[in-house]
Amino acid sequence: MSKPASAAVKFQSPAFRAMVYGILVLLTLLFLIPVYVVLATGLKSFQEASLATMWRLPSGFNLQSFAKAWRMLAPSFKNSFAMAIPSTIITSLLGALNGYVLSKWKFRGANTILLLIVFGMFIPYQSIIIPLVRFLQSLHLYGGVLGLTLVHIIYGIPIPALIFRNYYAGIPDELIEAARIDGADILQILRYIMLPLSVSGFVVVAIFQFTNIWNDFLFAVTVTSTQAAMPVTVFLQNLAGSFVVEWNVQMAGAMIAALPTVLIYIFLGQYFIRGMLAGSIKG
């Protein structure tokens, strides 16, 4: 029996599969331990929540900490949505346009431009904080949601451009040539041909961008200057209190702040995986 065949038989054996599934279950449980601690602490009362009892289950089903955390976080949720939704839509459209031009409209220096765009992914955000703040101040956008939205749009360009460029590279060039012969310009081809064919790519980019923008803390805490403009990730630290740490309220707030991204992955996770695999297998 050949080595590939023997390897396939070994993988199909009940003992080997049980070992693999056991390892996967163990890793899943280890990954979910922080989620358990956060949820269990959030369901406890103030008197019951402490570092010494964080592993214990709550004695009762108590939602008071979630109600208090929501009352404190509700205003900042509007700021997060006002920042994340426009940033996600605009970066996805810019990524689609950049990916389309760099993959289907061949011109000198296209690869260099793509390299420079992708290079922005590797610039540490901490290294540009001071010039970024001065730039926003010169535009009179520092301290508000609009300035933070602009920052995420600019720094969200590289990854969507790379994803769409690789996605559009798998679309036959004959479609583009046929559209050109029919008199379609670059924007018409993008609107009527490329965009309808890249719905799965948009799902991948939208989920990825929304998650990164929603969970951002560094730009949010640096660019926003007032509580009225703070997104939920920054406002979450205000739940700590000045003299007494309410662990149950903090953990409940963390669960509430993470809920939008969790729901997105629950309902759109299958489309995210399909989009990531789209175009990976060439015929």
N, C-alpha and C positions, 0 to 999 in steps of 0.2 A: 504494500500500500504506500502511495506517495505521501510526502510530508504534508501538503495541503489537505489531502483527504483525511489523514490521521488527526490533524489539528481540528478539522471540522467535527469528526467523531468525538474527540475529547471535549469540545465545547458543548456538544449535544448531550453529554453524559449528565445524569441527574446530580451527581456529586459536585461536578465543576460548576454547573449552573446555580446550584444552591450556594456555593461559596461566593460566586460573583454577586448574586442577589443579596446575600448577607452583608458583603462589604458595602454595596450600594445603600442598603438600609441603614447601616451604621454611620456612613458618611452623611446621609440625610438627617439622621437624628442629631448628629453633632452640629450640623448647619442650623437646625431648628432650635437648639438650646437657647440662644439669645432671644428668639421669638417667644419661647415659653416663659422665660424670666420676665420679659416686658409685659406680656399679657397677664400672667399670674399676679404680678405686682400691681398692675393697673386695676385689677378687680378687687384688690384689698382696700380696707379702710386705712386712714392715716395712722391709727394706733397699731395696726397689724403689719404695716409695711416697714421693713427695715432690711439692712444688709444681712443680718443674721438669719432672717426668715425668707430670703428671696427665693429659695428653692422649694418652699412649701406651697401647697395649693391654698387658695383663699378659703376661709371658713364659710363664706357665703358669696352669693352673686351680687356684687355691689357695683353699681354703675355711676355712683356719685362722682368719683374721680374723673370719669370720662365726660360727665356733664360739665364739671368745673373747667376741665381742660378745653373743652369745646367753646365755652363762653369766652375764654381768654384768647383762643387761637382763631376764632371765627373772622375777625377783621383782617387778619393777615392772609387768610385763605383767598380772599378776593385779590389781594396783591399778587399772590403766587400764580393764580389762574390768569390774571391780566398780563403777567410777564411770560408765563410758559406757553400759553396757547398761540399768541402772535409770533413769538420767537420760533416755535416749532413749525408753524405754517410757512413763514418767510424763509427760514433756513432750508426747509424741504424743497420749496420752489427754486431757490437759488442753487441748491445742490443738483436739482434736476437739470436746470439750464446749463450749469457748468459741466456736469457729466456728459450731457448731450453734445455740447460744443467740442469738448476735449476728446470725445470718442468717435464722433461721426464727421466732424468738419476738420479735416486734416490741414494743418498749416505749420509753418516753421516755428519751432519753439513750443509746441503744444505740450510735449512731455516735460519740458523745463517749467512751464507754468504750473502743470499738475504737481510737479515735485515741490515747487515753492508753496503751493496751496497746502499740500499735505504736511509740509514742514511746520506749519502753524500748530499742528497737533502736539508737537514735541517741545514747544516753548513753555517753560514753567510759568504758570500764571503769577507766581510771587515776584518774578523778575520784572514784570511790567505794571505792577500795581500803581506805583507813583506816577509814571507818565500817563497811565490810563485815567487816574483821578484828575490830573491837570488838564487832560484833553476834554474830559466831560465838563469840568469847570469852565473851560473856554467856550463850550457850547451851551452853557447854562442848563445842563442836564444832570448835574451831579446831585445826588440825594433823593431822586425820585424813581418811580417805577419805569418811566420812559427811558431814562439813561441805562438802567439795568437791562431792559429789554434790548436796547441797541448793542450792549456789550455781548449778550448771549447770541444775538444774530451774527455779529462779526466773528466771534470765536466758535460759532457752530457751523461755519461754512466748510472746513476741511473734510470732516468725516462724511457728510452727505455727498459732497462732490466726488469723493473716492468711491463710495458705494454705488452711486448712480453711474459713474464712469465705467466701472466694472460690469454693472448690470446692462448698460446700453451697448457695451462691446459685444454682447452675445446676440443682439438683434441684427438680422441680415441687412447688409448695406443695400440690397436690391430694393427694399422698401423706401429707403431715403432717395435713391436714384429715381424711382418711379414717381415719387412725389415731386421731385425737382422738375422732371420732364413735364408734369402736369401744371407747373407754374407755381407751386407752393414755396413760400419763403421759409426762413429758418424758424420763425415763431409759429407759423401754421403747421409745419411738420412736427414741432414740439407739442403743439396743442392737440392736433387731431390724430397723430400716429404714436408718438413716443409716450406721452402721458397716459393714454388709455392702456398701453402695454406694460406700464410700470406700476400698477396699483400695489402689487406685493412689495416692490421696492419702497414705495411711499410708506407702507405700513411699518417696514423695518426702520426706516429713517425717523418716522414720527415717534415710534415707541422709544427708540434710542435717544433721540433729542429731548423729548418731553421728560424722560426719566433723569437725564443728566441735568437739565435746566431746573427741574423741580427740586432735586436733591442738592443743588449747589449751595455752598455756604460762604466760600471765600469771597467771590464777587459780591454776593448779597450783603455780607456784613461790611464790606469795604465801600460799596457804591451808595448804599442807602444810609441816610443820616438821621432819619426820624422814625419813630414807631409807626406813624401813619403810612409809611412807604415800605416797611419791612416785610419780606415774604415769610412764610410760615417756618422755614428752617432757621431763620435768625430769631424770630419771635419765640421760638421754642425754648431758647436758653433763658428767657425771662421767667419761665415757670419754676426756675430753681429757687427763687425767693432770696431775700437778703439775710435772714437770720435762721429760718427753719426750712429744711429741705423736705418737701412733700414728694417722696419717691413715687407714691401711687399716682399723683397728678402728672408728674414728669413722664412716667412710663405710659400713662394713658394718652398724653399729648404726643408722644413719639409714635404710638400706634395710629392715632388720628392723622398725623402728618404724613405717615407712610401709606395711608389707605388709598389715595388716588393712583399711585404707581402700582400698588399691589393689585387693584381692581383691573388696571389696564392689562397687566400680564395674565391675570386669570381669564379675562374674556378675549384677549387678542393674542395670547401666547402662541396658539397654534398657527396663526397667520404670520407671526414673527418668525417662527421656525421655517415655515414654507418660503417666506421671502428671503431668508438667509441662504436657503438651499437653492433658490431659483437661479438658474444659469450655471450652477456648479458642475452639472453633468452635460458634456457636449456630445451631440450625436455624430 
